[in-house]
Amino acid sequence: MTSRCEATTRTMPGAAVIELTGEVDGTAADVLTAAYQAAVTGTDVGIVVLDFASVVYINSTGIALIVSILARARAERRKVVASGLSAHYREIFDITRLSDFIELFPDLDHAVSQLTGPAA
């Protein structure tokens, strides 16, 4: 049974959040691109949080999609961080060195408090 990728976006003070569910694979390209565009359009947020808490699968094509979002955000001078990755996918991000380019947080609450708190 395939679980199609879905994304919900919302804006918080100082950050846009993209909550992903399902599978991040080749079929997620349009969903991820549209979610990123929706998250940043008309806002001046400098941080985008990709929340993977409800993601059940990420393959190599999904990793490539994440890299493309990182490249786009970097060109737009935005920071992208990840939250809610399972231990397995945190390890994949480490092995692929993706974690060198995207800060990882255990969950959305930690990401938002660390990034938009008084010290940010």
C-alpha positions as CSV (number, residue, x, y, z in Angstrom):
1,M,0.0,0.0,0.0
2,T,1.5,3.3,-1.1
3,S,1.0,6.4,1.0
4,R,1.1,9.4,-1.2
5,C,3.0,12.4,0.0
6,E,0.9,15.3,1.3
7,A,2.0,18.6,2.7
8,T,0.4,21.2,5.0
9,T,2.0,24.6,5.3
10,R,1.6,27.3,7.9
11,T,3.5,30.4,9.0
12,M,4.7,31.1,12.5
13,P,6.5,34.1,13.7
14,G,9.9,34.0,12.0
15,A,9.4,30.6,10.3
16,A,7.3,28.7,7.7
17,V,6.5,25.1,8.5
18,I,5.9,22.4,6.0
19,E,4.4,19.3,7.6
20,L,4.9,16.3,5.4
21,T,3.0,13.0,5.6
22,G,3.3,9.7,3.7
23,E,6.2,8.9,1.3
24,V,8.8,11.3,0.1
25,D,9.8,9.8,-3.3
26,G,9.7,10.7,-6.9
27,T,5.9,11.2,-6.8
28,A,6.4,13.9,-4.1
29,A,8.1,16.4,-6.4
30,D,5.0,18.5,-7.2
31,V,3.7,18.3,-3.7
32,L,7.1,19.4,-2.1
33,T,7.7,22.2,-4.7
34,A,4.2,23.6,-4.3
35,A,4.4,23.4,-0.5
36,Y,7.7,25.3,-0.4
37,Q,6.3,27.9,-2.8
38,A,3.2,28.3,-0.7
39,A,5.2,28.5,2.5
40,V,7.4,31.4,1.3
41,T,5.1,33.3,-1.0
42,G,4.1,36.7,0.4
43,T,6.2,36.3,3.5
44,D,9.6,37.4,4.6
45,V,10.4,34.3,6.6
46,G,14.0,33.4,6.7
47,I,13.5,29.9,8.0
48,V,11.6,26.9,6.6
49,V,11.0,23.9,8.8
50,L,10.5,20.6,7.0
51,D,8.6,18.4,9.5
52,F,9.0,14.7,8.8
53,A,7.2,13.4,11.9
54,S,4.5,11.8,9.8
55,V,6.7,10.6,6.9
56,V,6.8,6.8,6.6
57,Y,9.3,6.5,3.8
58,I,12.0,8.5,2.0
59,N,14.0,7.1,-0.9
60,S,17.0,8.4,-2.8
61,T,14.8,10.4,-5.2
62,G,13.1,12.0,-2.1
63,I,16.6,12.9,-0.8
64,A,17.3,14.6,-4.1
65,L,14.0,16.5,-3.8
66,I,15.1,17.7,-0.4
67,V,18.5,18.8,-1.8
68,S,16.7,20.8,-4.5
69,I,14.6,22.6,-1.9
70,L,17.8,23.3,0.0
71,A,19.4,24.7,-3.1
72,R,16.4,26.9,-3.9
73,A,16.3,28.2,-0.3
74,R,20.0,28.9,-0.3
75,A,19.6,31.0,-3.5
76,E,16.8,32.9,-1.8
77,R,18.9,33.3,1.4
78,R,16.5,31.2,3.5
79,K,17.5,28.6,6.0
80,V,15.9,25.1,5.8
81,V,15.9,22.8,8.9
82,A,14.4,19.4,9.4
83,S,12.4,18.1,12.4
84,G,10.8,14.8,13.3
85,L,13.1,12.4,11.4
86,S,13.1,8.9,12.7
87,A,16.4,7.5,14.0
88,H,16.7,5.6,10.7
89,Y,16.3,8.6,8.5
90,R,18.6,10.7,10.8
91,E,21.2,8.1,10.1
92,I,20.5,8.3,6.3
93,F,20.9,12.1,6.5
94,D,24.2,11.6,8.3
95,I,25.5,8.9,5.8
96,T,24.6,11.0,2.8
97,R,26.1,14.1,4.5
98,L,22.8,15.9,4.0
99,S,22.9,16.7,7.7
100,D,26.0,18.9,6.9
101,F,23.6,21.2,5.1
102,I,20.4,21.0,7.1
103,E,20.1,21.3,10.8
104,L,18.1,18.5,12.4
105,F,15.8,18.8,15.4
106,P,14.0,16.0,17.2
107,D,10.6,17.5,16.8
108,L,8.8,20.6,15.6
109,D,8.5,22.1,19.1
110,H,12.3,22.0,19.5
111,A,12.9,23.5,16.0
112,V,10.5,26.3,16.5
113,S,11.6,27.2,20.1
114,Q,15.3,27.0,19.1
115,L,14.9,29.0,15.9
116,T,12.3,31.7,16.9
117,G,13.0,32.0,20.6
118,P,14.3,35.2,22.2
119,A,17.9,34.2,21.5
120,A,17.3,33.7,17.8
